[in-house]
């Protein structure tokens, strides 16, 4: 069995329920991130775009703590509680995600943690 290690960043939200990320075989598996501002201790107020920006900022912090970056993402999954927010999320995603864009899936879901409207997870290489 391949060894695995836990990645943690104080710049991103954490939970006793899961690791922020796990490294295994040169890949970083990042847990879902929502628009939670660790400094404020709450969800970012404003638009779904504002929460998307915070979710990607949190994800970037975890990736960097593990020695990777947004540039190294190979697969990204986005979960939305309302597909009407697809364009707003894409606008921020296009702005923050470097080229070449990773493979991606966007899924409509009924509900997300803390009743947020967007959650993003990814797999990246070191």
N, CA and C atoms as a LAMMPS dump frame, in Angstrom:
ITEM: TIMESTEP
0
ITEM: NUMBER OF ATOMS
378
ITEM: BOX BOUNDS ff ff ff
-5.0000000000000000e+02 5.0000000000000000e+02
-5.0000000000000000e+02 5.0000000000000000e+02
-5.0000000000000000e+02 5.0000000000000000e+02
ITEM: ATOMS id mol type element x y z
1 1 1 N 0.845 -1.176 0
2 1 2 C 0 0 0
3 1 3 C 0.893 1.243 0
4 2 1 N 0.542 2.199 -0.829
5 2 2 C 1.317 3.437 -0.921
6 2 3 C 1.147 4.268 0.343
7 3 1 N 2.247 4.852 0.821
8 3 2 C 2.116 5.738 1.988
9 3 3 C 1.336 6.996 1.612
10 4 1 N 0.642 7.54 2.563
11 4 2 C -0.094 8.781 2.329
12 4 3 C 0.2 9.727 3.47
13 5 1 N 0.1 11.017 3.173
14 5 2 C 0.344 12.016 4.206
15 5 3 C -0.743 13.077 4.157
16 6 1 N -0.961 13.679 5.303
17 6 2 C -2 14.699 5.457
18 6 3 C -1.413 16.073 5.189
19 7 1 N -2.15 16.895 4.479
20 7 2 C -1.777 18.289 4.232
21 7 3 C -2.766 19.162 4.998
22 8 1 N -2.234 20.177 5.678
23 8 2 C -3.082 21.105 6.417
24 8 3 C -2.551 22.517 6.256
25 9 1 N -3.455 23.45 6.113
26 9 2 C -3.119 24.864 6.006
27 9 3 C -3.942 25.649 7.014
28 10 1 N -3.291 26.523 7.759
29 10 2 C -4.021 27.396 8.679
30 10 3 C -4.775 28.488 7.919
31 11 1 N -4.487 28.643 6.634
32 11 2 C -5.13 29.658 5.806
33 11 3 C -6.479 29.192 5.255
34 12 1 N -6.835 27.928 5.506
35 12 2 C -8.09 27.387 4.996
36 12 3 C -8.857 26.727 6.135
37 13 1 N -10.178 26.628 6.011
38 13 2 C -10.984 25.996 7.054
39 13 3 C -10.601 24.533 7.25
40 14 1 N -10.751 24.058 8.465
41 14 2 C -10.475 22.657 8.761
42 14 3 C -11.65 22.064 9.518
43 15 1 N -11.634 20.736 9.618
44 15 2 C -12.71 20.03 10.31
45 15 3 C -12.141 18.758 10.914
46 16 1 N -12.662 18.327 12.047
47 16 2 C -12.231 17.043 12.596
48 16 3 C -12.789 15.856 11.806
49 17 1 N -13.696 16.118 10.875
50 17 2 C -14.346 15.055 10.11
51 17 3 C -13.524 14.564 8.926
52 18 1 N -12.591 15.406 8.424
53 18 2 C -11.815 15.032 7.243
54 18 3 C -10.524 15.828 7.185
55 19 1 N -9.581 15.342 6.391
56 19 2 C -8.341 16.071 6.143
57 19 3 C -8.594 17.108 5.057
58 20 1 N -7.877 18.227 5.132
59 20 2 C -7.992 19.216 4.066
60 20 3 C -7.524 18.616 2.749
61 21 1 N -6.475 17.802 2.82
62 21 2 C -5.971 17.11 1.631
63 21 3 C -5.114 15.934 2.059
64 22 1 N -5.003 14.982 1.151
65 22 2 C -4.143 13.814 1.329
66 22 3 C -3.226 13.723 0.115
67 23 1 N -1.943 13.468 0.373
68 23 2 C -0.985 13.224 -0.703
69 23 3 C -0.731 11.722 -0.768
70 24 1 N -0.811 11.179 -1.967
71 24 2 C -0.54 9.763 -2.19
72 24 3 C -0.049 9.595 -3.625
73 25 1 N 1.074 8.904 -3.789
74 25 2 C 1.624 8.621 -5.121
75 25 3 C 1.791 9.874 -5.977
76 26 1 N 2.268 10.946 -5.381
77 26 2 C 2.545 12.169 -6.129
78 26 3 C 1.331 13.005 -6.488
79 27 1 N 0.181 12.636 -5.947
80 27 2 C -1.055 13.378 -6.222
81 27 3 C -1.608 13.936 -4.915
82 28 1 N -2.261 15.103 -4.998
83 28 2 C -2.912 15.717 -3.846
84 28 3 C -4.422 15.683 -4.083
85 29 1 N -5.125 15.063 -3.157
86 29 2 C -6.577 14.95 -3.213
87 29 3 C -7.133 15.954 -2.209
88 30 1 N -7.703 17.037 -2.715
89 30 2 C -8.173 18.131 -1.862
90 30 3 C -9.668 17.984 -1.597
91 31 1 N -10.021 18.012 -0.32
92 31 2 C -11.432 17.942 0.077
93 31 3 C -12.198 19.144 -0.465
94 32 1 N -13.516 19.036 -0.458
95 32 2 C -14.359 20.12 -0.915
96 32 3 C -14.16 21.388 -0.098
97 33 1 N -14.123 22.513 -0.8
98 33 2 C -13.973 23.822 -0.166
99 33 3 C -15.191 24.672 -0.483
100 34 1 N -15.661 25.349 0.543
101 34 2 C -16.772 26.277 0.384
102 34 3 C -16.25 27.693 0.612
103 35 1 N -17.099 28.662 0.439
104 35 2 C -16.7 30.065 0.589
105 35 3 C -16.636 30.506 2.033
106 36 1 N -15.952 29.756 2.863
107 36 2 C -15.807 30.073 4.282
108 36 3 C -14.535 30.88 4.487
109 37 1 N -14.675 32.034 5.109
110 37 2 C -13.535 32.899 5.414
111 37 3 C -13.033 32.539 6.804
112 38 1 N -11.856 31.934 6.863
113 38 2 C -11.282 31.49 8.137
114 38 3 C -11.064 32.657 9.093
115 39 1 N -10.635 33.803 8.585
116 39 2 C -10.374 34.964 9.441
117 39 3 C -11.654 35.51 10.07
118 40 1 N -12.716 35.552 9.296
119 40 2 C -13.997 36.06 9.803
120 40 3 C -14.769 34.988 10.576
121 41 1 N -14.439 33.722 10.324
122 41 2 C -15.133 32.63 11.001
123 41 3 C -16.539 32.395 10.502
124 42 1 N -16.804 32.749 9.229
125 42 2 C -18.144 32.553 8.677
126 42 3 C -18.085 32.522 7.153
127 43 1 N -19.216 32.139 6.554
128 43 2 C -19.323 32.171 5.098
129 43 3 C -19.2 33.596 4.594
130 44 1 N -18.583 33.744 3.453
131 44 2 C -18.483 35.052 2.808
132 44 3 C -19.891 35.5 2.42
133 45 1 N -20.206 36.74 2.747
134 45 2 C -21.49 37.319 2.362
135 45 3 C -21.372 37.835 0.928
136 46 1 N -22.497 38.13 0.317
137 46 2 C -22.47 38.669 -1.036
138 46 3 C -22.972 37.649 -2.034
139 47 1 N -22.296 37.58 -3.175
140 47 2 C -22.769 36.762 -4.289
141 47 3 C -22.138 35.377 -4.3
142 48 1 N -22.695 34.507 -5.13
143 48 2 C -22.102 33.187 -5.335
144 48 3 C -20.693 33.333 -5.909
145 49 1 N -20.455 34.384 -6.68
146 49 2 C -19.113 34.651 -7.192
147 49 3 C -18.127 34.941 -6.067
148 50 1 N -18.573 35.68 -5.061
149 50 2 C -17.719 35.971 -3.904
150 50 3 C -17.37 34.689 -3.146
151 51 1 N -18.343 33.789 -3.004
152 51 2 C -18.084 32.531 -2.312
153 51 3 C -17.232 31.589 -3.157
154 52 1 N -17.393 31.655 -4.47
155 52 2 C -16.546 30.864 -5.371
156 52 3 C -15.102 31.316 -5.254
157 53 1 N -14.881 32.623 -5.244
158 53 2 C -13.527 33.172 -5.102
159 53 3 C -12.889 32.706 -3.793
160 54 1 N -13.66 32.715 -2.698
161 54 2 C -13.126 32.279 -1.413
162 54 3 C -12.852 30.776 -1.417
163 55 1 N -13.737 29.996 -2.018
164 55 2 C -13.519 28.545 -2.096
165 55 3 C -12.239 28.237 -2.856
166 56 1 N -12.009 28.925 -3.976
167 56 2 C -10.782 28.707 -4.752
168 56 3 C -9.559 29.223 -4.007
169 57 1 N -9.705 30.297 -3.25
170 57 2 C -8.599 30.812 -2.425
171 57 3 C -8.248 29.8 -1.348
172 58 1 N -9.259 29.218 -0.71
173 58 2 C -9.019 28.179 0.293
174 58 3 C -8.321 26.976 -0.339
175 59 1 N -8.79 26.562 -1.506
176 59 2 C -8.207 25.422 -2.194
177 59 3 C -6.747 25.696 -2.561
178 60 1 N -6.465 26.912 -3.031
179 60 2 C -5.093 27.304 -3.363
180 60 3 C -4.194 27.216 -2.133
181 61 1 N -4.674 27.67 -0.977
182 61 2 C -3.881 27.618 0.26
183 61 3 C -3.533 26.179 0.631
184 62 1 N -4.486 25.271 0.487
185 62 2 C -4.235 23.863 0.804
186 62 3 C -3.238 23.273 -0.19
187 63 1 N -3.43 23.555 -1.47
188 63 2 C -2.498 23.055 -2.484
189 63 3 C -1.076 23.55 -2.224
190 64 1 N -0.937 24.836 -1.922
191 64 2 C 0.391 25.405 -1.669
192 64 3 C 1.019 24.815 -0.411
193 65 1 N 0.21 24.53 0.599
194 65 2 C 0.733 23.89 1.815
195 65 3 C 1.286 22.507 1.5
196 66 1 N 0.751 21.877 0.467
197 66 2 C 1.208 20.552 0.05
198 66 3 C 2.283 20.571 -1.002
199 67 1 N 2.758 21.768 -1.373
200 67 2 C 3.807 21.872 -2.383
201 67 3 C 3.299 21.851 -3.812
202 68 1 N 2.04 22.197 -4.013
203 68 2 C 1.452 22.224 -5.352
204 68 3 C 0.841 23.598 -5.609
205 69 1 N -0.053 23.686 -6.59
206 69 2 C -0.668 24.969 -6.933
207 69 3 C -1.919 24.736 -7.78
208 70 1 N -2.645 25.805 -8.022
209 70 2 C -3.8 25.726 -8.923
210 70 3 C -3.355 25.267 -10.315
211 71 1 N -2.162 25.632 -10.714
212 71 2 C -1.615 25.254 -12.028
213 71 3 C -1.522 23.735 -12.186
214 72 1 N -1.373 23.019 -11.078
215 72 2 C -1.161 21.571 -11.134
216 72 3 C -2.445 20.749 -11.013
217 73 1 N -3.594 21.41 -10.975
218 73 2 C -4.856 20.674 -10.878
219 73 3 C -5.091 19.91 -12.179
220 74 1 N -5.431 18.627 -12.037
221 74 2 C -5.755 17.817 -13.202
222 74 3 C -7.259 17.545 -13.304
223 75 1 N -7.965 17.606 -12.163
224 75 2 C -9.409 17.365 -12.154
225 75 3 C -10.059 18.228 -11.091
226 76 1 N -11.151 18.863 -11.455
227 76 2 C -11.868 19.741 -10.541
228 76 3 C -13.355 19.389 -10.603
229 77 1 N -13.991 19.312 -9.438
230 77 2 C -15.43 19.085 -9.36
231 77 3 C -16.076 20.263 -8.649
232 78 1 N -17.135 20.778 -9.249
233 78 2 C -17.879 21.894 -8.679
234 78 3 C -19.3 21.422 -8.404
235 79 1 N -19.805 21.759 -7.225
236 79 2 C -21.161 21.401 -6.823
237 79 3 C -21.946 22.686 -6.59
238 80 1 N -23.102 22.793 -7.246
239 80 2 C -23.953 23.979 -7.141
240 80 3 C -25.351 23.583 -6.671
241 81 1 N -25.917 24.385 -5.78
242 81 2 C -27.295 24.129 -5.357
243 81 3 C -28.305 24.733 -6.326
244 82 1 N -27.839 25.581 -7.233
245 82 2 C -28.719 26.196 -8.227
246 82 3 C -27.923 26.388 -9.512
247 83 1 N -28.281 25.635 -10.547
248 83 2 C -27.537 25.722 -11.806
249 83 3 C -27.695 27.094 -12.472
250 84 1 N -28.605 27.915 -11.991
251 84 2 C -28.708 29.287 -12.492
252 84 3 C -27.448 30.078 -12.136
253 85 1 N -26.659 29.584 -11.17
254 85 2 C -25.405 30.244 -10.775
255 85 3 C -24.214 29.808 -11.616
256 86 1 N -24.429 28.942 -12.579
257 86 2 C -23.359 28.384 -13.404
258 86 3 C -22.495 29.475 -14.045
259 87 1 N -23.104 30.459 -14.659
260 87 2 C -22.349 31.524 -15.346
261 87 3 C -21.535 32.362 -14.36
262 88 1 N -22.106 32.684 -13.215
263 88 2 C -21.389 33.493 -12.218
264 88 3 C -20.188 32.736 -11.671
265 89 1 N -20.356 31.449 -11.412
266 89 2 C -19.246 30.615 -10.927
267 89 3 C -18.177 30.51 -12.011
268 90 1 N -18.599 30.281 -13.249
269 90 2 C -17.643 30.173 -14.354
270 90 3 C -16.828 31.447 -14.535
271 91 1 N -17.434 32.583 -14.333
272 91 2 C -16.733 33.858 -14.49
273 91 3 C -15.539 33.938 -13.535
274 92 1 N -15.749 33.6 -12.268
275 92 2 C -14.666 33.621 -11.275
276 92 3 C -13.67 32.501 -11.562
277 93 1 N -14.164 31.329 -11.906
278 93 2 C -13.318 30.176 -12.217
279 93 3 C -12.357 30.52 -13.361
280 94 1 N -12.881 31.115 -14.426
281 94 2 C -12.033 31.487 -15.575
282 94 3 C -10.972 32.506 -15.18
283 95 1 N -11.321 33.401 -14.287
284 95 2 C -10.391 34.435 -13.824
285 95 3 C -9.27 33.841 -12.963
286 96 1 N -9.606 32.89 -12.102
287 96 2 C -8.633 32.389 -11.124
288 96 3 C -7.873 31.135 -11.558
289 97 1 N -8.458 30.333 -12.425
290 97 2 C -7.847 29.063 -12.793
291 97 3 C -6.905 29.243 -13.98
292 98 1 N -5.611 28.929 -13.786
293 98 2 C -4.647 29.127 -14.864
294 98 3 C -4.835 28.134 -16.02
295 99 1 N -4.265 28.481 -17.154
296 99 2 C -4.263 27.595 -18.325
297 99 3 C -3.144 26.578 -18.172
298 100 1 N -3.265 25.414 -18.736
299 100 2 C -4.492 24.899 -19.335
300 100 3 C -5.484 24.517 -18.241
301 101 1 N -6.747 24.743 -18.528
302 101 2 C -7.779 24.42 -17.556
303 101 3 C -7.798 22.909 -17.313
304 102 1 N -8.045 22.498 -16.066
305 102 2 C -8.112 21.063 -15.773
306 102 3 C -9.407 20.443 -16.304
307 103 1 N -9.431 19.118 -16.308
308 103 2 C -10.694 18.423 -16.56
309 103 3 C -11.659 18.863 -15.454
310 104 1 N -12.958 18.907 -15.768
311 104 2 C -13.879 19.462 -14.791
312 104 3 C -15.262 18.855 -14.935
313 105 1 N -15.948 18.763 -13.805
314 105 2 C -17.343 18.357 -13.754
315 105 3 C -18.08 19.37 -12.892
316 106 1 N -19.299 19.726 -13.295
317 106 2 C -20.142 20.596 -12.484
318 106 3 C -21.459 19.866 -12.264
319 107 1 N -21.823 19.731 -10.996
320 107 2 C -22.97 18.923 -10.63
321 107 3 C -23.967 19.762 -9.821
322 108 1 N -25.231 19.664 -10.159
323 108 2 C -26.285 20.297 -9.377
324 108 3 C -26.66 19.388 -8.218
325 109 1 N -26.696 19.948 -7.022
326 109 2 C -27.021 19.177 -5.815
327 109 3 C -28.146 19.863 -5.055
328 110 1 N -28.743 19.134 -4.156
329 110 2 C -29.861 19.687 -3.38
330 110 3 C -29.399 20.643 -2.297
331 111 1 N -28.325 20.271 -1.576
332 111 2 C -27.89 21.079 -0.444
333 111 3 C -26.398 20.859 -0.21
334 112 1 N -25.734 21.88 0.353
335 112 2 C -24.309 21.822 0.676
336 112 3 C -24.096 22.241 2.127
337 113 1 N -22.922 21.935 2.683
338 113 2 C -22.65 22.309 4.081
339 113 3 C -22.862 23.799 4.337
340 114 1 N -23.346 24.099 5.521
341 114 2 C -23.605 25.467 5.968
342 114 3 C -24.579 26.208 5.053
343 115 1 N -25.333 25.45 4.293
344 115 2 C -26.325 25.996 3.356
345 115 3 C -25.711 26.932 2.312
346 116 1 N -24.435 26.692 1.987
347 116 2 C -23.799 27.485 0.947
348 116 3 C -24.311 27.053 -0.414
349 117 1 N -23.933 27.777 -1.445
350 117 2 C -24.43 27.501 -2.789
351 117 3 C -23.375 26.934 -3.723
352 118 1 N -22.109 26.843 -3.285
353 118 2 C -21.048 26.309 -4.134
354 118 3 C -19.995 25.6 -3.278
355 119 1 N -19.512 24.472 -3.78
356 119 2 C -18.413 23.737 -3.155
357 119 3 C -17.521 23.228 -4.279
358 120 1 N -16.189 23.276 -4.055
359 120 2 C -15.234 22.884 -5.099
360 120 3 C -14.182 21.961 -4.486
361 121 1 N -13.877 20.872 -5.182
362 121 2 C -12.821 19.949 -4.786
363 121 3 C -11.919 19.695 -5.992
364 122 1 N -10.723 19.166 -5.722
365 122 2 C -9.827 18.913 -6.852
366 122 3 C -8.823 17.808 -6.559
367 123 1 N -8.187 17.372 -7.623
368 123 2 C -7.045 16.466 -7.566
369 123 3 C -5.944 17.157 -8.356
370 124 1 N -4.745 17.234 -7.758
371 124 2 C -3.615 17.898 -8.402
372 124 3 C -2.366 17.026 -8.264
373 125 1 N -1.382 17.305 -9.1
374 125 2 C -0.091 16.618 -8.93
375 125 3 C 0.873 17.539 -8.202
376 126 1 N 1.916 16.95 -7.642
377 126 2 C 2.934 17.738 -6.944
378 126 3 C 3.75 18.53 -7.937
